[in-house]
């Protein structure tokens, strides 16, 4: 009986110990776990969106600029920022309307940077533009000791030429005032002649008006005369223009009135350009 009673007590003690161990384990586990919440009926947050980057598209090739095949060739000009058709014509000794026609410009006021323009007539060889043929005297050869050939009959006198050469221009000063600044190819490209507002500005030689307006920045009210295929003259900063484009003018004709448009003082800025290149007017104008 004693042994049975003791075994029974040991069994109860063992069961109690096992229960205590289980209770402690449960408590320890409950400390490390988040509380369980009932989410029934509560909408779940949407999953974060994943950005999808499309593959790079094939590059779009821009069409070449008009005239690009002629870039760098003699007789052609590539448009730069700030250019206008009037300035390009002046610097190449041409009429801006001719440039528009040669390049089939539907709107002469719109040209694009990088566009290549023809600046010599289509019938002209660009490589030979502005050049003159060089002629040499013909040398006759004959055997030694042979008599000289009989002199040829005197030819009839050739008729006097009816057209002057491009360099045979009768120049005159376009204004009577003093020269305030001399020619400088890199800066002024001409001479400045001072005077009073309204003083007459005269055509320096016979010619045709190829521009009359204020569309060339830095020149104010401007007149450009074309004298032949070689020479242009420009008359800038006028207060009034008295001629129109395509009008023929005579040497000494009043074409404008002196002013100060786009200038700091009343003056006439006068340029002579040979094949578009500015040259010193003092080398062509008569001495005063």
Buried (B, 14 or more C-beta within 10 A) or exposed (E): EEEEEEEEEEEEEEEEEEEEEEEEEEEEEEEEEEEEEEEEEEEEEEEEEEEEEEEEEEEEEEEEBBBEEBBEBEBBBBBEEEBBBBBBBBBBBBBBBBBBEBBEBEEBEEBEEBBBBBBBBEEEEBEEBBEEEEEEEEEEEEEEEEEEEEEEEEEEEEEEEEEEEBEEBEBEBBBEBEBBBEBEEEEBBBBBBBBEEEBBBBBBBBBBBBBBBBEBEEBBBBBBBBBBEBBBBBBBBBBEBBBEBEBEBEBBBEBBBBBBBBBEEBBBBBBBBBBBEBBBBEEBBEEE
